[in-house]
Amino acid sequence: MLNINNLFKSYNKDIVLDNISFSFEEGRIYGIIGDNGSGKTTLLNCIANRINYNGKILLDKETFDVSYVTSPPLLPEFLTPIELIDFSLGEKYLNKLDDLKIKQDDQNKLIKNCSLGTISKVQFLIAVNSFDKILLLDEPFSNMDQNSRKKCETIIKNKKDNKIIIITSHDYNLIDNVCDDVLLLENHKLKLISKKELIK
């Protein structure tokens, strides 16, 4: 279980997260929704220990590593998708590029010359095939075509056993289709809501 206790984060005098406490259980996919600027990415950055914060975030009372799909995607620019997958996951995973319909020409382009859609797919493949316990996805499919999104949704659902997966998105259909639980980040607080409260 991933336990967040009294998480507080502010930038200067602007409070973003105000003493949030929540426990994420294994084997579940959580969707976090909220307006732009509500603090969804900040919350993921705190969980990933990328920024300083006050409070405690522990996995079974211990520190932990995460795999993180950022928005916008961040990958080394002077490697190709094939090189990145081979280096990060191994040769046997190269066929995953074909599964997400990344063209052969694009597989051999430098990342800096690839489309945002291709970069998003590569980042997703690396994260979802390498995470140990916790996977964070920040607006993971915003640059992908519809067919790729559906395949990625299926991949996520098939990966959740004994894992904790947390997704932020403005796409309520994605949240409804993929997530077991929905959390609303509003007024610096995080609360569990029912899927019936989603506005589609």
Phi and psi restraints in degrees (value plus and minus 20) as a CYANA .aco file:
   2 LEU   PHI    -115.5   -75.5
   2 LEU   PSI      95.1   135.1
   3 ASN   PHI    -127.5   -87.5
   3 ASN   PSI     104.4   144.4
   4 ILE   PHI    -127.8   -87.8
   4 ILE   PSI     102.7   142.7
   5 ASN   PHI    -145.0  -105.0
   5 ASN   PSI      96.6   136.6
   6 ASN   PHI      32.2    72.2
   6 ASN   PSI      27.7    67.7
   7 LEU   PHI     -93.2   -53.2
   7 LEU   PSI     103.3   143.3
   8 PHE   PHI    -148.8  -108.8
   8 PHE   PSI     111.9   151.9
   9 LYS   PHI    -163.4  -123.4
   9 LYS   PSI     110.8   150.8
  10 SER   PHI    -158.0  -118.0
  10 SER   PSI     136.2   176.2
  11 TYR   PHI    -134.8   -94.8
  11 TYR   PSI      88.8   128.8
  12 ASN   PHI      37.5    77.5
  12 ASN   PSI    -137.4   -97.4
  13 LYS   PHI    -119.4   -79.4
  13 LYS   PSI     -18.7    21.3
  14 ASP   PHI    -110.1   -70.1
  14 ASP   PSI      90.6   130.6
  15 ILE   PHI     -96.1   -56.1
  15 ILE   PSI     110.4   150.4
  16 VAL   PHI    -126.9   -86.9
  16 VAL   PSI     -69.3   -29.3
  17 LEU   PHI    -144.2  -104.2
  17 LEU   PSI     103.2   143.2
  18 ASP   PHI    -134.3   -94.3
  18 ASP   PSI      70.5   110.5
  19 ASN   PHI      33.0    73.0
  19 ASN   PSI      35.1    75.1
  20 ILE   PHI     -99.9   -59.9
  20 ILE   PSI     117.2   157.2
  21 SER   PHI    -153.7  -113.7
  21 SER   PSI     112.2   152.2
  22 PHE   PHI    -184.4  -144.4
  22 PHE   PSI     129.9   169.9
  23 SER   PHI    -137.6   -97.6
  23 SER   PSI     102.2   142.2
  24 PHE   PHI    -116.7   -76.7
  24 PHE   PSI     105.6   145.6
  25 GLU   PHI    -113.0   -73.0
  25 GLU   PSI     131.0   171.0
  26 GLU   PHI     -89.0   -49.0
  26 GLU   PSI     130.8   170.8
  27 GLY   PHI      60.4   100.4
  27 GLY   PSI      -4.2    35.8
  28 ARG   PHI    -153.1  -113.1
  28 ARG   PSI     131.1   171.1
  29 ILE   PHI    -130.0   -90.0
  29 ILE   PSI     105.8   145.8
  30 TYR   PHI    -129.8   -89.8
  30 TYR   PSI     113.9   153.9
  31 GLY   PHI    -128.7   -88.7
  31 GLY   PSI     110.2   150.2
  32 ILE   PHI    -131.2   -91.2
  32 ILE   PSI     103.9   143.9
  33 ILE   PHI    -137.0   -97.0
  33 ILE   PSI     144.2   184.2
  34 GLY   PHI     142.5   182.5
  34 GLY   PSI     140.9   180.9
  35 ASP   PHI     -85.4   -45.4
  35 ASP   PSI     142.2   182.2
  36 ASN   PHI     -76.3   -36.3
  36 ASN   PSI     114.2   154.2
  37 GLY   PHI      62.8   102.8
  37 GLY   PSI     -15.0    25.0
  38 SER   PHI     -96.9   -56.9
  38 SER   PSI     -37.6     2.4
  39 GLY   PHI      94.1   134.1
  39 GLY   PSI      -7.0    33.0
  40 LYS   PHI     -82.1   -42.1
  40 LYS   PSI     -69.2   -29.2
  41 THR   PHI     -86.8   -46.8
  41 THR   PSI     -57.7   -17.7
  42 THR   PHI     -79.9   -39.9
  42 THR   PSI     -61.6   -21.6
  43 LEU   PHI     -81.6   -41.6
  43 LEU   PSI     -65.6   -25.6
  44 LEU   PHI     -82.8   -42.8
  44 LEU   PSI     -59.6   -19.6
  45 ASN   PHI     -84.1   -44.1
  45 ASN   PSI     -53.9   -13.9
  46 CYS   PHI     -87.4   -47.4
  46 CYS   PSI     -66.0   -26.0
  47 ILE   PHI     -80.5   -40.5
  47 ILE   PSI     -58.8   -18.8
  48 ALA   PHI     -99.1   -59.1
  48 ALA   PSI     -22.2    17.8
  49 ASN   PHI      40.5    80.5
  49 ASN   PSI      17.0    57.0
  50 ARG   PHI    -111.5   -71.5
  50 ARG   PSI     -36.7     3.3
  51 ILE   PHI    -155.8  -115.8
  51 ILE   PSI     139.5   179.5
  52 ASN   PHI     -96.7   -56.7
  52 ASN   PSI     128.0   168.0
  53 TYR   PHI    -176.0  -136.0
  53 TYR   PSI     147.5   187.5
  54 ASN   PHI    -126.1   -86.1
  54 ASN   PSI     123.9   163.9
  55 GLY   PHI      95.5   135.5
  55 GLY   PSI    -189.5  -149.5
  56 LYS   PHI    -151.1  -111.1
  56 LYS   PSI     118.1   158.1
  57 ILE   PHI    -152.1  -112.1
  57 ILE   PSI      92.1   132.1
  58 LEU   PHI    -156.2  -116.2
  58 LEU   PSI     125.3   165.3
  59 LEU   PHI    -123.9   -83.9
  59 LEU   PSI      90.6   130.6
  60 ASP   PHI      30.5    70.5
  60 ASP   PSI      24.7    64.7
  61 LYS   PHI      48.1    88.1
  61 LYS   PSI      -3.4    36.6
  62 GLU   PHI    -149.9  -109.9
  62 GLU   PSI     143.3   183.3
  63 THR   PHI     -94.7   -54.7
  63 THR   PSI     149.0   189.0
  64 PHE   PHI    -179.8  -139.8
  64 PHE   PSI     146.0   186.0
  65 ASP   PHI    -129.1   -89.1
  65 ASP   PSI     135.9   175.9
  66 VAL   PHI    -150.8  -110.8
  66 VAL   PSI     140.1   180.1
  67 SER   PHI    -124.5   -84.5
  67 SER   PSI     118.2   158.2
  68 TYR   PHI    -155.4  -115.4
  68 TYR   PSI      99.3   139.3
  69 VAL   PHI    -115.0   -75.0
  69 VAL   PSI      87.3   127.3
  70 THR   PHI    -109.0   -69.0
  70 THR   PSI     142.8   182.8
  71 SER   PHI    -151.2  -111.2
  71 SER   PSI      98.0   138.0
  72 PRO   PHI     -90.4   -50.4
  72 PRO   PSI     141.9   181.9
  73 PRO   PHI     -84.8   -44.8
  73 PRO   PSI     123.5   163.5
  74 LEU   PHI    -144.0  -104.0
  74 LEU   PSI      95.5   135.5
  75 LEU   PHI    -161.0  -121.0
  75 LEU   PSI     135.4   175.4
  76 PRO   PHI     -78.2   -38.2
  76 PRO   PSI     108.5   148.5
  77 GLU   PHI     -96.7   -56.7
  77 GLU   PSI     -43.6    -3.6
  78 PHE   PHI    -124.7   -84.7
  78 PHE   PSI      10.1    50.1
  79 LEU   PHI    -145.2  -105.2
  79 LEU   PSI     139.3   179.3
  80 THR   PHI    -114.0   -74.0
  80 THR   PSI     143.3   183.3
  81 PRO   PHI     -74.3   -34.3
  81 PRO   PSI     -61.3   -21.3
  82 ILE   PHI     -81.9   -41.9
  82 ILE   PSI     -65.0   -25.0
  83 GLU   PHI     -84.3   -44.3
  83 GLU   PSI     -59.8   -19.8
  84 LEU   PHI     -86.4   -46.4
  84 LEU   PSI     -65.2   -25.2
  85 ILE   PHI     -85.0   -45.0
  85 ILE   PSI     -63.7   -23.7
  86 ASP   PHI     -82.4   -42.4
  86 ASP   PSI     -63.9   -23.9
  87 PHE   PHI     -89.3   -49.3
  87 PHE   PSI     -62.9   -22.9
  88 SER   PHI    -101.2   -61.2
  88 SER   PSI     -56.2   -16.2
  89 LEU   PHI    -141.0  -101.0
  89 LEU   PSI     -50.9   -10.9
  90 GLY   PHI      93.5   133.5
  90 GLY   PSI     140.0   180.0
  91 GLU   PHI     -78.9   -38.9
  91 GLU   PSI     -53.1   -13.1
  92 LYS   PHI     -86.8   -46.8
  92 LYS   PSI     -33.2     6.8
  93 TYR   PHI    -114.9   -74.9
  93 TYR   PSI     -20.7    19.3
  94 LEU   PHI     -82.0   -42.0
  94 LEU   PSI     -50.1   -10.1
  95 ASN   PHI     -86.3   -46.3
  95 ASN   PSI     -36.7     3.3
  96 LYS   PHI     -84.0   -44.0
  96 LYS   PSI     -47.6    -7.6
  97 LEU   PHI     -83.5   -43.5
  97 LEU   PSI     -59.9   -19.9
  98 ASP   PHI     -87.9   -47.9
  98 ASP   PSI     -56.9   -16.9
  99 ASP   PHI     -79.0   -39.0
  99 ASP   PSI     -53.6   -13.6
 100 LEU   PHI    -117.1   -77.1
 100 LEU   PSI      -1.0    39.0
 101 LYS   PHI      38.8    78.8
 101 LYS   PSI      18.6    58.6
 102 ILE   PHI    -105.1   -65.1
 102 ILE   PSI      98.7   138.7
 103 LYS   PHI     -81.4   -41.4
 103 LYS   PSI     130.4   170.4
 104 GLN   PHI     -76.4   -36.4
 104 GLN   PSI     -61.2   -21.2
 105 ASP   PHI     -80.8   -40.8
 105 ASP   PSI     -61.2   -21.2
 106 ASP   PHI     -90.7   -50.7
 106 ASP   PSI     -50.1   -10.1
 107 GLN   PHI     -84.2   -44.2
 107 GLN   PSI     -43.6    -3.6
 108 ASN   PHI    -125.8   -85.8
 108 ASN   PSI     -13.7    26.3
 109 LYS   PHI    -103.9   -63.9
 109 LYS   PSI     131.8   171.8
 110 LEU   PHI     -84.2   -44.2
 110 LEU   PSI     124.5   164.5
 111 ILE   PHI     -73.3   -33.3
 111 ILE   PSI     -57.3   -17.3
 112 LYS   PHI     -83.8   -43.8
 112 LYS   PSI     -38.4     1.6
 113 ASN   PHI    -123.5   -83.5
 113 ASN   PSI     -17.4    22.6
 114 CYS   PHI    -108.2   -68.2
 114 CYS   PSI     137.8   177.8
 115 SER   PHI     -91.8   -51.8
 115 SER   PSI     140.4   180.4
 116 LEU   PHI     -80.9   -40.9
 116 LEU   PSI     -54.1   -14.1
 117 GLY   PHI     -82.7   -42.7
 117 GLY   PSI     -65.6   -25.6
 118 THR   PHI     -84.2   -44.2
 118 THR   PSI     -64.1   -24.1
 119 ILE   PHI     -81.9   -41.9
 119 ILE   PSI     -60.9   -20.9
 120 SER   PHI     -82.7   -42.7
 120 SER   PSI     -60.7   -20.7
 121 LYS   PHI     -85.0   -45.0
 121 LYS   PSI     -62.6   -22.6
 122 VAL   PHI     -85.0   -45.0
 122 VAL   PSI     -65.6   -25.6
 123 GLN   PHI     -80.6   -40.6
 123 GLN   PSI     -62.5   -22.5
 124 PHE   PHI     -81.4   -41.4
 124 PHE   PSI     -66.8   -26.8
 125 LEU   PHI     -80.3   -40.3
 125 LEU   PSI     -62.0   -22.0
 126 ILE   PHI     -84.8   -44.8
 126 ILE   PSI     -67.3   -27.3
 127 ALA   PHI     -85.8   -45.8
 127 ALA   PSI     -66.1   -26.1
 128 VAL   PHI     -94.6   -54.6
 128 VAL   PSI     -39.8     0.2
 129 ASN   PHI    -121.6   -81.6
 129 ASN   PSI     -15.2    24.8
 130 SER   PHI    -148.1  -108.1
 130 SER   PSI     -25.7    14.3
 131 PHE   PHI     -99.1   -59.1
 131 PHE   PSI     125.8   165.8
 132 ASP   PHI    -108.5   -68.5
 132 ASP   PSI     -73.8   -33.8
 133 LYS   PHI    -153.0  -113.0
 133 LYS   PSI     -58.0   -18.0
 134 ILE   PHI    -145.5  -105.5
 134 ILE   PSI     108.6   148.6
 135 LEU   PHI    -141.0  -101.0
 135 LEU   PSI     104.6   144.6
 136 LEU   PHI    -129.9   -89.9
 136 LEU   PSI     111.3   151.3
 137 LEU   PHI    -150.4  -110.4
 137 LEU   PSI      93.9   133.9
 138 ASP   PHI    -122.3   -82.3
 138 ASP   PSI      87.6   127.6
 139 GLU   PHI      24.5    64.5
 139 GLU   PSI      37.8    77.8
 140 PRO   PHI     -88.8   -48.8
 140 PRO   PSI     -45.3    -5.3
 141 PHE   PHI    -133.3   -93.3
 141 PHE   PSI      -6.2    33.8
 142 SER   PHI     -83.7   -43.7
 142 SER   PSI     -42.9    -2.9
 143 ASN   PHI    -126.6   -86.6
 143 ASN   PSI     -14.8    25.2
 144 MET   PHI    -116.6   -76.6
 144 MET   PSI     133.3   173.3
 145 ASP   PHI     -92.2   -52.2
 145 ASP   PSI     145.0   185.0
 146 GLN   PHI     -82.6   -42.6
 146 GLN   PSI     -62.5   -22.5
 147 ASN   PHI     -84.3   -44.3
 147 ASN   PSI     -60.4   -20.4
 148 SER   PHI     -86.7   -46.7
 148 SER   PSI     -58.3   -18.3
 149 ARG   PHI     -79.6   -39.6
 149 ARG   PSI     -64.3   -24.3
 150 LYS   PHI     -83.8   -43.8
 150 LYS   PSI     -60.9   -20.9
 151 LYS   PHI     -84.5   -44.5
 151 LYS   PSI     -61.0   -21.0
 152 CYS   PHI     -87.2   -47.2
 152 CYS   PSI     -56.9   -16.9
 153 GLU   PHI     -79.6   -39.6
 153 GLU   PSI     -63.9   -23.9
 154 THR   PHI     -84.1   -44.1
 154 THR   PSI     -61.0   -21.0
 155 ILE   PHI     -79.6   -39.6
 155 ILE   PSI     -65.5   -25.5
 156 ILE   PHI     -80.9   -40.9
 156 ILE   PSI     -67.5   -27.5
 157 LYS   PHI     -81.8   -41.8
 157 LYS   PSI     -52.7   -12.7
 158 ASN   PHI     -99.3   -59.3
 158 ASN   PSI     -28.8    11.2
 159 LYS   PHI    -122.3   -82.3
 159 LYS   PSI     -20.5    19.5
 160 LYS   PHI    -100.3   -60.3
 160 LYS   PSI     -36.2     3.8
 161 ASP   PHI     -77.6   -37.6
 161 ASP   PSI     104.7   144.7
 162 ASN   PHI      42.1    82.1
 162 ASN   PSI      -3.9    36.1
 163 LYS   PHI    -139.9   -99.9
 163 LYS   PSI     147.5   187.5
 164 ILE   PHI    -141.2  -101.2
 164 ILE   PSI      99.6   139.6
 165 ILE   PHI    -140.5  -100.5
 165 ILE   PSI     107.6   147.6
 166 ILE   PHI    -144.6  -104.6
 166 ILE   PSI     104.6   144.6
 167 ILE   PHI    -140.0  -100.0
 167 ILE   PSI     113.3   153.3
 168 THR   PHI    -125.7   -85.7
 168 THR   PSI     120.5   160.5
 169 SER   PHI    -186.4  -146.4
 169 SER   PSI     132.4   172.4
 170 HIS   PHI    -115.1   -75.1
 170 HIS   PSI     -22.8    17.2
 171 ASP   PHI    -108.7   -68.7
 171 ASP   PSI      78.4   118.4
 172 TYR   PHI     -88.4   -48.4
 172 TYR   PSI     -47.0    -7.0
 173 ASN   PHI     -85.4   -45.4
 173 ASN   PSI     -60.9   -20.9
 174 LEU   PHI     -80.7   -40.7
 174 LEU   PSI     -68.6   -28.6
 175 ILE   PHI     -79.1   -39.1
 175 ILE   PSI     -63.5   -23.5
 176 ASP   PHI     -86.4   -46.4
 176 ASP   PSI     -61.0   -21.0
 177 ASN   PHI     -94.7   -54.7
 177 ASN   PSI     -54.4   -14.4
 178 VAL   PHI    -125.6   -85.6
 178 VAL   PSI     -55.3   -15.3
 179 CYS   PHI    -109.9   -69.9
 179 CYS   PSI     125.5   165.5
 180 ASP   PHI    -103.7   -63.7
 180 ASP   PSI     -54.5   -14.5
 181 ASP   PHI    -153.9  -113.9
 181 ASP   PSI     128.1   168.1
 182 VAL   PHI    -140.1  -100.1
 182 VAL   PSI     112.1   152.1
 183 LEU   PHI    -139.0   -99.0
 183 LEU   PSI     116.1   156.1
 184 LEU   PHI    -125.9   -85.9
 184 LEU   PSI     104.5   144.5
 185 LEU   PHI    -121.3   -81.3
 185 LEU   PSI      91.5   131.5
 186 GLU   PHI    -170.5  -130.5
 186 GLU   PSI     116.6   156.6
 187 ASN   PHI      33.7    73.7
 187 ASN   PSI      20.4    60.4
 188 HIS   PHI      51.3    91.3
 188 HIS   PSI     -12.4    27.6
 189 LYS   PHI    -140.6  -100.6
 189 LYS   PSI     134.4   174.4
 190 LEU   PHI    -135.0   -95.0
 190 LEU   PSI     106.9   146.9
 191 LYS   PHI    -158.7  -118.7
 191 LYS   PSI     127.3   167.3
 192 LEU   PHI     -98.4   -58.4
 192 LEU   PSI     111.6   151.6
 193 ILE   PHI    -147.5  -107.5
 193 ILE   PSI     146.3   186.3
 194 SER   PHI    -107.1   -67.1
 194 SER   PSI     137.6   177.6
 195 LYS   PHI     -84.7   -44.7
 195 LYS   PSI     -43.5    -3.5
 196 LYS   PHI     -85.3   -45.3
 196 LYS   PSI     -40.4    -0.4
 197 GLU   PHI    -105.0   -65.0
 197 GLU   PSI     -25.4    14.6
 198 LEU   PHI     -89.4   -49.4
 198 LEU   PSI     116.8   156.8
 199 ILE   PHI    -119.1   -79.1
 199 ILE   PSI      92.6   132.6
